[in-house]
Amino acid sequence: MALKVNSFEASLEVTEDQGTVLLRSLIPLEQKQRYLKHLVCKGMNQGWRATEHVFLTVPALSRKHVIQAHPFTIASKAPRTGDPKAELSLIIRAQDGFSADLLKYARGHTSVKVRLDGPYGSQSGLCMLEQCDLSIIVAGGSGIAVALPLVWAVHASHLADDLETCPDGKSAPRIVLIWVIREGSHTSWLSPSDLRDLQDSGVEVVIPPPTSENMKPDLPRLIESRVVSSTRKHWGKIGVVCSGPDGMNRAVRNYCAVLLAGGYDIDVEVEKFGW
């Protein structure tokens, strides 16, 4: 286990909503020697994959935090093979205990030394979406930490497939990101280029009006309108991944069951981002 723990310098930023900390660290990457592949645990310096998480320790907060480790999903795009470095981002919503202490610390400091234990996690959702003709990723709040790198990973997989089957790189859009937020300021959790780059890559990005000012969005309708179209009644294989509050996850799963009963070839998975 200790072989997966590394220390890094990280920047701290309190976002516009004043209740969230963005922790970022530039991770130098190294290529693991082939003969060590099965002998040495994979650490952060060997990179990470979409939906994986790390255990974060921030000793500078207080003595008690020296021995505490808290899990957070990696909210940044997974590095590509051969990249010399990659930025790791964590979205940390302040509640109580550790997260509240980190928020207080971040209001007076712009950087801190952290320990990262990981990465850990499975890619079952990614593996499912890679086999689908239409991928719909639904995020609620800080569930975007799961959704954003997952969308990029699916896009990279489809792009590789398209280049093999269609050399000019042209293909019909087949990835949709739906992000439900409570406050408009929550969009500050991402950089302005994050969503723009996705849209420029052909991903459909849907952000309904904030729920603090409007009714909760009709997720079944949003999903149905992407599944059914006037020009293409049925897609082939449809995959849906949801990462949000329990109520949202249930609503999405229940509606996918309705679509399945209606004859659509659809799979759904829930990715938990909280512990």
Accessible surface in RSA format (square Angstrom, percent):
REM  Atomic radii and reference values for relative SASA: ProtOr
REM  Chains: A
REM  Algorithm: Lee & Richards
REM  Probe-radius: 1.40
REM  Slices: 20
REM RES _ NUM      All-atoms   Total-Side   Main-Chain    Non-polar    All polar
REM                ABS   REL    ABS   REL    ABS   REL    ABS   REL    ABS   REL
RES MET A   1   153.25  79.4 113.45  75.1  39.80  94.8 114.71  97.5  38.54  51.1
RES ALA A   2    84.46  77.7  68.22 105.3  16.24  36.9  71.02 100.0  13.44  35.6
RES LEU A   3   119.72  66.7 101.38  72.5  18.34  46.1 105.19  73.9  14.53  39.1
RES LYS A   4    26.64  13.0  26.64  16.3   0.00   0.0   7.88   7.1  18.76  20.0
RES VAL A   5    54.55  35.9  38.67  35.0  15.88  38.3  38.67  33.6  15.88  43.1
RES ASN A   6    46.05  31.8  40.55  39.2   5.50  13.2   8.20  19.7  37.85  36.6
RES SER A   7    58.24  49.2  33.26  44.4  24.98  57.6  14.24  30.3  44.01  61.6
RES PHE A   8    19.67   9.8  13.94   8.6   5.72  14.9  19.67  11.9   0.00   0.0
RES GLU A   9   114.57  65.8 101.02  76.4  13.55  32.3  64.22 124.2  50.34  41.1
RES ALA A  10     3.74   3.4   0.00   0.0   3.74   8.5   3.38   4.8   0.36   1.0
RES SER A  11    52.43  44.3  49.37  65.9   3.06   7.0  40.08  85.3  12.36  17.3
RES LEU A  12    11.59   6.5   0.00   0.0  11.59  29.1   0.00   0.0  11.59  31.2
RES GLU A  13    78.86  45.3  74.40  56.3   4.46  10.6  33.38  64.6  45.48  37.1
RES VAL A  14    35.10  23.1  14.20  12.9  20.90  50.4  14.20  12.3  20.90  56.7
RES THR A  15     2.57   1.8   0.00   0.0   2.57   6.1   2.57   3.4   0.00   0.0
RES GLU A  16   122.75  70.5  98.26  74.3  24.49  58.3  42.73  82.7  80.02  65.3
RES ASP A  17    35.12  24.6   7.80   7.8  27.32  64.6  13.69  32.2  21.42  21.4
RES GLN A  18   105.10  58.8 101.23  74.0   3.87   9.2  48.19 102.6  56.91  43.2
RES GLY A  19    19.06  23.5   0.00   N/A  19.06  23.5  18.73  51.4   0.33   0.7
RES THR A  20     0.00   0.0   0.00   0.0   0.00   0.0   0.00   0.0   0.00   0.0
RES VAL A  21     0.33   0.2   0.33   0.3   0.00   0.0   0.33   0.3   0.00   0.0
RES LEU A  22     5.16   2.9   4.90   3.5   0.26   0.7   4.90   3.4   0.26   0.7
RES LEU A  23     0.07   0.0   0.00   0.0   0.07   0.2   0.00   0.0   0.07   0.2
RES ARG A  24    58.33  24.5  56.36  28.7   1.97   4.7  14.38  19.7  43.95  26.6
RES SER A  25     3.47   2.9   0.19   0.3   3.28   7.6   3.28   7.0   0.19   0.3
RES LEU A  26   103.45  57.6  84.05  60.1  19.39  48.8  84.05  59.0  19.39  52.2
RES ILE A  27     0.00   0.0   0.00   0.0   0.00   0.0   0.00   0.0   0.00   0.0
RES PRO A  28    77.02  56.1  75.54  68.9   1.48   5.4  76.06  62.8   0.96   6.0
RES LEU A  29    27.28  15.2   7.54   5.4  19.73  49.6   8.04   5.6  19.23  51.8
RES GLU A  30   103.34  59.3  94.48  71.5   8.86  21.1  33.49  64.8  69.85  57.0
RES GLN A  31   110.21  61.6  93.93  68.6  16.28  38.8  59.74 127.2  50.46  38.3
RES LYS A  32    60.08  29.3  31.37  19.2  28.71  68.4  26.09  23.5  33.99  36.2
RES GLN A  33    99.66  55.7  95.60  69.9   4.07   9.7  21.13  45.0  78.53  59.6
RES ARG A  34   216.71  91.0 200.74 102.3  15.97  38.0  79.33 108.4 137.38  83.3
RES TYR A  35   161.59  75.4 137.90  78.5  23.69  61.6 113.91  85.6  47.68  58.8
RES LEU A  36    57.91  32.3  57.91  41.4   0.00   0.0  57.91  40.7   0.00   0.0
RES LYS A  37   126.42  61.7 116.17  71.3  10.25  24.4  59.25  53.3  67.17  71.6
RES HIS A  38   165.28  90.3 130.68  90.8  34.60  88.5  95.22  98.1  70.06  81.5
RES LEU A  39   138.24  77.0 106.67  76.3  31.58  79.4 111.26  78.1  26.98  72.6
RES VAL A  40    58.46  38.5  51.99  47.1   6.47  15.6  53.16  46.2   5.29  14.4
RES CYS A  41    53.71  40.6  42.46  47.4  11.25  26.4   9.79  24.8  43.92  47.4
RES LYS A  42    56.89  27.8  52.01  31.9   4.87  11.6  43.73  39.4  13.16  14.0
RES GLY A  43     4.09   5.0   0.00   N/A   4.09   5.0   3.95  10.8   0.14   0.3
RES MET A  44     0.00   0.0   0.00   0.0   0.00   0.0   0.00   0.0   0.00   0.0
RES ASN A  45    24.88  17.2  24.88  24.0   0.00   0.0   3.87   9.3  21.01  20.3
RES GLN A  46    50.28  28.1  23.99  17.5  26.28  62.6   9.61  20.5  40.67  30.8
RES GLY A  47     3.92   4.8   0.00   N/A   3.92   4.8   3.92  10.8   0.00   0.0
RES TRP A  48     7.64   3.1   1.02   0.5   6.62  15.5   1.06   0.6   6.59  10.7
RES ARG A  49   125.16  52.6 124.52  63.5   0.64   1.5  46.35  63.4  78.80  47.8
RES ALA A  50     2.22   2.0   0.00   0.0   2.22   5.0   1.00   1.4   1.22   3.2
RES THR A  51    13.88   9.9   0.83   0.8  13.05  31.1   0.83   1.1  13.05  19.7
RES GLU A  52     5.57   3.2   5.50   4.2   0.07   0.2   0.00   0.0   5.57   4.5
RES HIS A  53    26.82  14.7  26.82  18.6   0.00   0.0  15.80  16.3  11.02  12.8
RES VAL A  54     0.00   0.0   0.00   0.0   0.00   0.0   0.00   0.0   0.00   0.0
RES PHE A  55    51.85  25.9  51.00  31.6   0.85   2.2  51.00  30.9   0.85   2.4
RES LEU A  56     0.00   0.0   0.00   0.0   0.00   0.0   0.00   0.0   0.00   0.0
RES THR A  57     8.39   6.0   8.11   8.2   0.28   0.7   0.28   0.4   8.11  12.3
RES VAL A  58     0.49   0.3   0.00   0.0   0.49   1.2   0.00   0.0   0.49   1.3
RES PRO A  59    41.73  30.4  34.03  31.0   7.70  28.0  34.23  28.3   7.50  46.6
RES ALA A  60    57.25  52.6  23.80  36.7  33.45  76.1  36.73  51.7  20.52  54.4
RES LEU A  61    29.51  16.4   1.78   1.3  27.73  69.7   2.70   1.9  26.82  72.2
RES SER A  62    45.66  38.6  31.71  42.3  13.95  32.1  45.66  97.2   0.00   0.0
RES ARG A  63   223.42  93.8 209.30 106.7  14.13  33.6  83.02 113.5 140.40  85.1
RES LYS A  64   117.63  57.4 107.34  65.9  10.29  24.5  68.08  61.3  49.55  52.8
RES HIS A  65     2.54   1.4   2.24   1.6   0.30   0.8   2.16   2.2   0.38   0.4
RES VAL A  66    61.67  40.6  60.99  55.2   0.68   1.6  60.99  53.0   0.68   1.8
RES ILE A  67   156.24  88.9 122.19  91.0  34.05  82.1 129.06  92.9  27.19  73.8
RES GLN A  68    60.12  33.6  55.49  40.6   4.64  11.0  23.79  50.6  36.34  27.6
RES ALA A  69    54.69  50.3  30.30  46.8  24.39  55.5  30.30  42.7  24.39  64.6
RES HIS A  70    45.68  25.0  45.68  31.7   0.00   0.0  27.03  27.9  18.64  21.7
RES PRO A  71    30.18  22.0  22.26  20.3   7.92  28.8  22.26  18.4   7.92  49.2
RES PHE A  72    35.28  17.6  34.00  21.1   1.28   3.3  35.28  21.4   0.00   0.0
RES THR A  73    10.79   7.7   5.85   5.9   4.94  11.8   1.30   1.7   9.49  14.4
RES ILE A  74     1.83   1.0   0.93   0.7   0.90   2.2   0.93   0.7   0.90   2.4
RES ALA A  75     5.23   4.8   2.18   3.4   3.06   7.0   2.18   3.1   3.06   8.1
RES SER A  76    14.67  12.4  10.86  14.5   3.80   8.8  14.40  30.7   0.27   0.4
RES LYS A  77   106.21  51.8  96.13  59.0  10.08  24.0  54.89  49.4  51.32  54.7
RES ALA A  78    23.67  21.8  16.09  24.8   7.57  17.2  16.09  22.7   7.57  20.1
RES PRO A  79    28.02  20.4   4.57   4.2  23.45  85.2   9.92   8.2  18.09 112.5
RES ARG A  80   182.17  76.5 172.36  87.9   9.81  23.4  73.30 100.2 108.87  66.0
RES THR A  81   135.35  96.3 100.14 101.5  35.20  83.9  70.57  94.8  64.78  97.9
RES GLY A  82    52.56  64.8   0.00   N/A  52.56  64.8  28.03  76.9  24.54  55.0
RES ASP A  83    29.23  20.5  27.49  27.4   1.74   4.1   4.38  10.3  24.85  24.8
RES PRO A  84   103.02  75.1  89.51  81.6  13.51  49.1  96.46  79.6   6.56  40.8
RES LYS A  85   118.72  57.9 107.19  65.8  11.53  27.5  57.72  52.0  61.00  65.0
RES ALA A  86    13.87  12.8   6.70  10.3   7.17  16.3  13.87  19.5   0.00   0.0
RES GLU A  87    87.40  50.2  77.28  58.5  10.13  24.1  20.12  38.9  67.28  54.9
RES LEU A  88     0.00   0.0   0.00   0.0   0.00   0.0   0.00   0.0   0.00   0.0
RES SER A  89    17.51  14.8  17.51  23.4   0.00   0.0  12.88  27.4   4.63   6.5
RES LEU A  90     0.19   0.1   0.00   0.0   0.19   0.5   0.00   0.0   0.19   0.5
RES ILE A  91    14.22   8.1   2.64   2.0  11.58  27.9   2.64   1.9  11.58  31.4
RES ILE A  92     0.64   0.4   0.38   0.3   0.26   0.6   0.50   0.4   0.13   0.4
RES ARG A  93    81.00  34.0  72.37  36.9   8.63  20.6  13.29  18.2  67.71  41.0
RES ALA A  94    28.67  26.4   6.41   9.9  22.26  50.6   6.58   9.3  22.09  58.5
RES GLN A  95   149.05  83.3 115.41  84.3  33.64  80.1  38.21  81.3 110.84  84.1
RES ASP A  96   111.40  78.0 104.08 103.6   7.32  17.3  34.45  81.1  76.95  76.7
RES GLY A  97    43.82  54.0   0.00   N/A  43.82  54.0  34.88  95.7   8.94  20.0
RES PHE A  98    13.27   6.6   6.47   4.0   6.80  17.7   6.47   3.9   6.80  19.5
RES SER A  99    12.89  10.9  11.79  15.7   1.10   2.5   8.24  17.5   4.65   6.5
RES ALA A 100    37.88  34.8  31.73  49.0   6.15  14.0  32.44  45.7   5.43  14.4
RES ASP A 101    49.49  34.7  45.11  44.9   4.38  10.4  10.46  24.6  39.03  38.9
RES LEU A 102     0.00   0.0   0.00   0.0   0.00   0.0   0.00   0.0   0.00   0.0
RES LEU A 103    15.21   8.5  15.21  10.9   0.00   0.0  15.21  10.7   0.00   0.0
RES LYS A 104   160.49  78.3 152.41  93.5   8.08  19.2  94.67  85.2  65.82  70.1
RES TYR A 105    43.99  20.5  37.72  21.5   6.27  16.3  27.39  20.6  16.60  20.5
RES ALA A 106     9.49   8.7   0.00   0.0   9.49  21.6   0.00   0.0   9.49  25.1
RES ARG A 107   145.73  61.2 107.34  54.7  38.40  91.4  49.35  67.4  96.38  58.4
RES GLY A 108    60.80  75.0   0.00   N/A  60.80  75.0  33.81  92.8  27.00  60.5
RES HIS A 109    84.93  46.4  77.49  53.9   7.44  19.0  57.05  58.8  27.88  32.4
RES THR A 110   109.98  78.2 103.41 104.8   6.57  15.7  74.17  99.6  35.81  54.1
RES SER A 111    61.42  51.9  54.00  72.1   7.42  17.1  20.66  44.0  40.76  57.1
RES VAL A 112     7.76   5.1   1.09   1.0   6.67  16.1   7.76   6.7   0.00   0.0
RES LYS A 113   121.87  59.5 116.41  71.4   5.46  13.0  59.46  53.5  62.42  66.5
RES VAL A 114     0.34   0.2   0.00   0.0   0.34   0.8   0.34   0.3   0.00   0.0
RES ARG A 115    74.88  31.4  74.31  37.9   0.56   1.3  26.23  35.9  48.64  29.5
RES LEU A 116     0.00   0.0   0.00   0.0   0.00   0.0   0.00   0.0   0.00   0.0
RES ASP A 117    22.73  15.9  22.19  22.1   0.54   1.3   6.15  14.5  16.58  16.5
RES GLY A 118     0.00   0.0   0.00   N/A   0.00   0.0   0.00   0.0   0.00   0.0
RES PRO A 119     3.78   2.8   0.16   0.1   3.62  13.2   0.16   0.1   3.62  22.5
RES TYR A 120    50.53  23.6  46.06  26.2   4.47  11.6  50.53  38.0   0.00   0.0
RES GLY A 121    43.53  53.7   0.00   N/A  43.53  53.7  18.60  51.0  24.93  55.8
RES SER A 122    74.23  62.7  61.54  82.1  12.68  29.2  44.77  95.3  29.46  41.3
RES GLN A 123    20.28  11.3  14.51  10.6   5.77  13.7  10.99  23.4   9.29   7.0
RES SER A 124    55.51  46.9  44.69  59.6  10.82  24.9  40.03  85.3  15.48  21.7
RES GLY A 125     0.05   0.1   0.00   N/A   0.05   0.1   0.00   0.0   0.05   0.1
RES LEU A 126    19.89  11.1  19.89  14.2   0.00   0.0  19.89  14.0   0.00   0.0
RES CYS A 127    71.35  54.0  68.64  76.6   2.71   6.4  25.22  63.9  46.13  49.7
RES MET A 128    25.35  13.1  16.16  10.7   9.19  21.9  24.17  20.5   1.18   1.6
RES LEU A 129     0.00   0.0   0.00   0.0   0.00   0.0   0.00   0.0   0.00   0.0
RES GLU A 130    55.57  31.9  45.12  34.1  10.45  24.9   4.25   8.2  51.32  41.9
RES GLN A 131   138.43  77.4 114.73  83.9  23.70  56.4  46.48  98.9  91.96  69.7
RES CYS A 132     4.40   3.3   0.16   0.2   4.25  10.0   0.81   2.1   3.59   3.9
RES ASP A 133    52.32  36.7  52.32  52.1   0.00   0.0   4.88  11.5  47.44  47.3
RES LEU A 134     3.07   1.7   3.07   2.2   0.00   0.0   3.07   2.2   0.00   0.0
RES SER A 135     0.00   0.0   0.00   0.0   0.00   0.0   0.00   0.0   0.00   0.0
RES ILE A 136     0.00   0.0   0.00   0.0   0.00   0.0   0.00   0.0   0.00   0.0
RES ILE A 137     0.66   0.4   0.66   0.5   0.00   0.0   0.66   0.5   0.00   0.0
RES VAL A 138     0.00   0.0   0.00   0.0   0.00   0.0   0.00   0.0   0.00   0.0
RES ALA A 139     0.00   0.0   0.00   0.0   0.00   0.0   0.00   0.0   0.00   0.0
RES GLY A 140     3.27   4.0   0.00   N/A   3.27   4.0   2.07   5.7   1.21   2.7
RES GLY A 141    20.12  24.8   0.00   N/A  20.12  24.8  17.37  47.7   2.76   6.2
RES SER A 142    20.55  17.4  17.45  23.3   3.09   7.1   4.56   9.7  15.98  22.4
RES GLY A 143     0.00   0.0   0.00   N/A   0.00   0.0   0.00   0.0   0.00   0.0
RES ILE A 144     0.31   0.2   0.03   0.0   0.28   0.7   0.03   0.0   0.28   0.8
RES ALA A 145     6.05   5.6   5.89   9.1   0.15   0.4   6.05   8.5   0.00   0.0
RES VAL A 146     2.52   1.7   2.52   2.3   0.00   0.0   2.52   2.2   0.00   0.0
RES ALA A 147     0.10   0.1   0.01   0.0   0.09   0.2   0.10   0.1   0.00   0.0
RES LEU A 148     8.58   4.8   8.58   6.1   0.00   0.0   8.58   6.0   0.00   0.0
RES PRO A 149     1.42   1.0   0.63   0.6   0.79   2.9   0.63   0.5   0.79   4.9
RES LEU A 150     0.00   0.0   0.00   0.0   0.00   0.0   0.00   0.0   0.00   0.0
RES VAL A 151     0.00   0.0   0.00   0.0   0.00   0.0   0.00   0.0   0.00   0.0
RES TRP A 152    32.66  13.1  30.27  14.7   2.39   5.6  25.34  13.5   7.32  11.9
RES ALA A 153    22.42  20.6  10.76  16.6  11.66  26.5  18.78  26.5   3.64   9.6
RES VAL A 154     0.00   0.0   0.00   0.0   0.00   0.0   0.00   0.0   0.00   0.0
RES HIS A 155    33.06  18.1  32.95  22.9   0.11   0.3  21.74  22.4  11.32  13.2
RES ALA A 156    58.88  54.1  50.57  78.0   8.32  18.9  52.97  74.6   5.92  15.7
RES SER A 157    25.33  21.4  15.04  20.1  10.29  23.7  13.53  28.8  11.80  16.5
RES HIS A 158     8.82   4.8   8.82   6.1   0.00   0.0   7.75   8.0   1.07   1.2
RES LEU A 159    77.35  43.1  75.47  54.0   1.88   4.7  76.91  54.0   0.44   1.2
RES ALA A 160    52.65  48.4  46.26  71.4   6.38  14.5  50.79  71.5   1.86   4.9
RES ASP A 161    64.60  45.3  63.91  63.6   0.70   1.6  18.53  43.6  46.07  45.9
RES ASP A 162    14.92  10.5  14.88  14.8   0.04   0.1   0.08   0.2  14.85  14.8
RES LEU A 163    96.59  53.8  82.26  58.9  14.33  36.0  82.47  57.9  14.12  38.0
RES GLU A 164   145.37  83.5 109.32  82.7  36.05  85.8  42.35  81.9 103.02  84.1
RES THR A 165   114.30  81.3  80.20  81.3  34.09  81.3  74.61 100.2  39.69  60.0
RES CYS A 166    38.98  29.5  37.65  42.0   1.33   3.1  15.41  39.0  23.57  25.4
RES PRO A 167   117.03  85.3  95.85  87.4  21.17  77.0  97.97  80.9  19.06 118.5
RES ASP A 168    96.42  67.5  60.95  60.7  35.47  83.9  44.24 104.1  52.18  52.0
RES GLY A 169    28.09  34.6   0.00   N/A  28.09  34.6   9.77  26.8  18.31  41.0
RES LYS A 170   155.68  75.9 143.73  88.2  11.94  28.4  92.65  83.4  63.02  67.1
RES SER A 171    63.17  53.4  25.29  33.7  37.89  87.3  25.96  55.3  37.21  52.1
RES ALA A 172    60.54  55.7  44.24  68.3  16.30  37.1  50.12  70.6  10.42  27.6
RES PRO A 173    93.75  68.3  80.13  73.0  13.62  49.5  87.88  72.6   5.88  36.5
RES ARG A 174    49.53  20.8  46.46  23.7   3.08   7.3  12.20  16.7  37.33  22.6
RES ILE A 175     7.90   4.5   6.86   5.1   1.04   2.5   6.86   4.9   1.04   2.8
RES VAL A 176     6.20   4.1   6.20   5.6   0.00   0.0   6.20   5.4   0.00   0.0
RES LEU A 177     0.02   0.0   0.02   0.0   0.00   0.0   0.02   0.0   0.00   0.0
RES ILE A 178     0.00   0.0   0.00   0.0   0.00   0.0   0.00   0.0   0.00   0.0
RES TRP A 179     0.00   0.0   0.00   0.0   0.00   0.0   0.00   0.0   0.00   0.0
RES VAL A 180    12.28   8.1  10.51   9.5   1.77   4.3  10.63   9.2   1.65   4.5
RES ILE A 181     4.75   2.7   3.21   2.4   1.54   3.7   4.33   3.1   0.42   1.1
RES ARG A 182   147.71  62.0 144.69  73.8   3.02   7.2  42.57  58.2 105.14  63.7
RES GLU A 183    63.26  36.3  63.26  47.9   0.00   0.0  19.34  37.4  43.92  35.9
RES GLY A 184    33.64  41.5   0.00   N/A  33.64  41.5  24.43  67.1   9.20  20.6
RES SER A 185    26.15  22.1  18.21  24.3   7.94  18.3  16.07  34.2  10.08  14.1
RES HIS A 186     7.94   4.3   7.94   5.5   0.00   0.0   3.53   3.6   4.40   5.1
RES THR A 187    54.09  38.5  47.83  48.5   6.27  14.9  25.74  34.6  28.36  42.9
RES SER A 188    33.20  28.1  17.26  23.0  15.95  36.7  26.21  55.8   6.99   9.8
RES TRP A 189     7.40   3.0   1.97   1.0   5.43  12.7   1.97   1.1   5.43   8.8
RES LEU A 190    14.69   8.2   6.33   4.5   8.36  21.0   7.92   5.6   6.77  18.2
RES SER A 191    42.05  35.5  34.39  45.9   7.67  17.7  34.35  73.1   7.71  10.8
RES PRO A 192   117.95  86.0  96.57  88.0  21.37  77.7 110.21  91.0   7.74  48.1
RES SER A 193    39.75  33.6  39.38  52.6   0.37   0.8  19.89  42.4  19.85  27.8
RES ASP A 194    37.80  26.5  36.44  36.3   1.36   3.2   1.36   3.2  36.44  36.3
RES LEU A 195    30.11  16.8  30.11  21.5   0.00   0.0  30.11  21.1   0.00   0.0
RES ARG A 196   124.31  52.2 122.69  62.5   1.63   3.9  52.66  72.0  71.65  43.4
RES ASP A 197    60.76  42.6  59.28  59.0   1.48   3.5  10.58  24.9  50.19  50.1
RES LEU A 198     0.00   0.0   0.00   0.0   0.00   0.0   0.00   0.0   0.00   0.0
RES GLN A 199    97.45  54.5  81.93  59.9  15.52  37.0  20.99  44.7  76.47  58.0
RES ASP A 200   114.54  80.2  75.93  75.6  38.61  91.3  32.86  77.3  81.67  81.5
RES SER A 201    42.25  35.7  17.73  23.7  24.52  56.5  11.73  25.0  30.52  42.8
RES GLY A 202    39.56  48.8   0.00   N/A  39.56  48.8  32.50  89.2   7.06  15.8
RES VAL A 203     5.78   3.8   0.69   0.6   5.09  12.3   1.11   1.0   4.67  12.7
RES GLU A 204    66.91  38.4  59.67  45.1   7.23  17.2  34.87  67.5  32.04  26.2
RES VAL A 205    23.53  15.5   2.85   2.6  20.68  49.8   2.85   2.5  20.68  56.1
RES VAL A 206    22.40  14.7  19.48  17.6   2.92   7.0  22.40  19.5   0.00   0.0
RES ILE A 207    60.00  34.1  30.99  23.1  29.01  69.9  31.10  22.4  28.90  78.4
RES PRO A 208    13.99  10.2   7.38   6.7   6.61  24.0  12.81  10.6   1.18   7.4
RES PRO A 209    82.50  60.1  74.74  68.1   7.76  28.2  80.62  66.6   1.88  11.7
RES PRO A 210    23.16  16.9  23.16  21.1   0.00   0.0  23.16  19.1   0.00   0.0
RES THR A 211    30.58  21.7  15.84  16.1  14.73  35.1   9.18  12.3  21.40  32.3
RES SER A 212    50.40  42.6  12.26  16.4  38.15  87.9  17.01  36.2  33.39  46.8
RES GLU A 213   128.79  73.9  92.24  69.8  36.54  87.0  42.21  81.6  86.58  70.7
RES ASN A 214    71.47  49.3  52.39  50.6  19.08  45.9  22.10  53.2  49.37  47.7
RES MET A 215   174.55  90.4 156.77 103.8  17.78  42.3 123.26 104.8  51.29  68.0
RES LYS A 216   175.41  85.6 155.26  95.3  20.15  48.0  97.67  87.9  77.74  82.8
RES PRO A 217    28.67  20.9   7.18   6.5  21.50  78.1  17.43  14.4  11.24  69.9
RES ASP A 218    74.22  52.0  63.19  62.9  11.04  26.1  28.97  68.2  45.26  45.1
RES LEU A 219    11.77   6.6  10.98   7.9   0.79   2.0  10.98   7.7   0.79   2.1
RES PRO A 220    47.82  34.9  47.42  43.2   0.40   1.5  47.79  39.5   0.03   0.2
RES ARG A 221   134.20  56.3 131.18  66.9   3.02   7.2  57.63  78.8  76.57  46.4
RES LEU A 222    13.59   7.6  13.59   9.7   0.00   0.0  13.59   9.5   0.00   0.0
RES ILE A 223     0.25   0.1   0.25   0.2   0.00   0.0   0.25   0.2   0.00   0.0
RES GLU A 224    79.18  45.5  79.18  59.9   0.00   0.0   9.16  17.7  70.02  57.2
RES SER A 225    57.62  48.7  32.38  43.2  25.24  58.1  40.58  86.4  17.05  23.9
RES ARG A 226    55.63  23.4  44.64  22.8  10.99  26.2  12.90  17.6  42.73  25.9
RES VAL A 227     0.00   0.0   0.00   0.0   0.00   0.0   0.00   0.0   0.00   0.0
RES VAL A 228    45.28  29.8  37.53  34.0   7.75  18.7  37.53  32.6   7.75  21.0
RES SER A 229    45.53  38.5  32.57  43.5  12.96  29.8  38.81  82.7   6.72   9.4
RES SER A 230   122.42 103.4  71.71  95.7  50.71 116.8  59.02 125.7  63.40  88.8
RES THR A 231   131.99  93.9  93.73  95.0  38.27  91.2  79.90 107.3  52.10  78.8
RES ARG A 232   105.16  44.2 101.37  51.7   3.79   9.0  39.42  53.9  65.73  39.8
RES LYS A 233   126.38  61.7 118.73  72.8   7.65  18.2  78.57  70.7  47.81  50.9
RES HIS A 234    85.38  46.7  69.14  48.1  16.25  41.6  53.70  55.3  31.68  36.9
RES TRP A 235    39.24  15.7  29.47  14.3   9.77  22.9  29.60  15.8   9.65  15.6
RES GLY A 236    35.02  43.2   0.00   N/A  35.02  43.2  32.31  88.7   2.71   6.1
RES LYS A 237    55.12  26.9  52.75  32.4   2.38   5.7  32.84  29.6  22.28  23.7
RES ILE A 238     0.10   0.1   0.10   0.1   0.00   0.0   0.10   0.1   0.00   0.0
RES GLY A 239     0.00   0.0   0.00   N/A   0.00   0.0   0.00   0.0   0.00   0.0
RES VAL A 240     0.00   0.0   0.00   0.0   0.00   0.0   0.00   0.0   0.00   0.0
RES VAL A 241     0.37   0.2   0.37   0.3   0.00   0.0   0.37   0.3   0.00   0.0
RES CYS A 242     0.00   0.0   0.00   0.0   0.00   0.0   0.00   0.0   0.00   0.0
RES SER A 243     1.01   0.9   1.00   1.3   0.02   0.0   1.00   2.1   0.02   0.0
RES GLY A 244     4.28   5.3   0.00   N/A   4.28   5.3   0.00   0.0   4.28   9.6
RES PRO A 245    80.01  58.3  68.89  62.8  11.12  40.4  80.01  66.1   0.00   0.0
RES ASP A 246    80.25  56.2  73.91  73.6   6.34  15.0  20.25  47.7  60.00  59.8
RES GLY A 247    39.04  48.1   0.00   N/A  39.04  48.1  27.02  74.2  12.02  26.9
RES MET A 248    27.13  14.1  17.73  11.7   9.40  22.4  22.98  19.5   4.15   5.5
RES ASN A 249     8.32   5.7   8.32   8.0   0.00   0.0   6.77  16.3   1.56   1.5
RES ARG A 250   146.40  61.5 145.20  74.0   1.21   2.9  63.86  87.3  82.55  50.0
RES ALA A 251    40.29  37.0  31.54  48.7   8.75  19.9  38.09  53.6   2.19   5.8
RES VAL A 252     0.71   0.5   0.00   0.0   0.71   1.7   0.71   0.6   0.00   0.0
RES ARG A 253   121.69  51.1 117.18  59.7   4.51  10.7  23.11  31.6  98.58  59.7
RES ASN A 254    97.45  67.2  92.94  89.8   4.51  10.9  26.59  64.0  70.87  68.5
RES TYR A 255    30.83  14.4  28.22  16.1   2.61   6.8  26.31  19.8   4.52   5.6
RES CYS A 256     2.79   2.1   1.95   2.2   0.84   2.0   2.29   5.8   0.49   0.5
RES ALA A 257    58.08  53.4  48.34  74.6   9.74  22.1  52.55  74.0   5.53  14.6
RES VAL A 258    91.61  60.3  85.47  77.4   6.14  14.8  88.80  77.2   2.81   7.6
RES LEU A 259    10.56   5.9   9.30   6.7   1.27   3.2  10.56   7.4   0.00   0.0
RES LEU A 260   103.41  57.6  93.66  67.0   9.74  24.5  93.66  65.8   9.74  26.2
RES ALA A 261    93.96  86.4  50.31  77.6  43.65  99.3  62.72  88.3  31.24  82.8
RES GLY A 262    55.50  68.4   0.00   N/A  55.50  68.4  32.20  88.4  23.30  52.2
RES GLY A 263    58.36  72.0   0.00   N/A  58.36  72.0  33.36  91.6  25.00  56.0
RES TYR A 264    18.94   8.8  16.02   9.1   2.91   7.6  15.08  11.3   3.86   4.8
RES ASP A 265    76.69  53.7  68.05  67.7   8.64  20.4  29.39  69.2  47.30  47.2
RES ILE A 266     9.74   5.5   2.06   1.5   7.68  18.5   2.06   1.5   7.68  20.8
RES ASP A 267    57.33  40.2  53.68  53.4   3.64   8.6  13.21  31.1  44.12  44.0
RES VAL A 268    39.78  26.2  24.03  21.8  15.75  38.0  24.03  20.9  15.75  42.7
RES GLU A 269    49.74  28.6  47.33  35.8   2.41   5.7  20.43  39.5  29.31  23.9
RES VAL A 270    38.23  25.2  13.80  12.5  24.43  58.9  13.80  12.0  24.43  66.3
RES GLU A 271    25.45  14.6  24.30  18.4   1.15   2.7   2.31   4.5  23.14  18.9
RES LYS A 272   124.33  60.7 100.37  61.6  23.96  57.0  79.45  71.5  44.88  47.8
RES PHE A 273    52.77  26.4  42.43  26.3  10.34  26.9  42.50  25.8  10.27  29.4
RES GLY A 274    43.59  53.8   0.00   N/A  43.59  53.8  31.99  87.8  11.60  26.0
RES TRP A 275   193.50  77.7 107.99  52.3  85.51 200.8 140.14  74.7  53.36  86.6
END  Absolute sums over single chains surface
CHAIN  1 A    13910.2      10985.6       2924.7       7672.8       6237.5
END  Absolute sums over all chains
TOTAL         13910.2      10985.6       2924.7       7672.8       6237.5
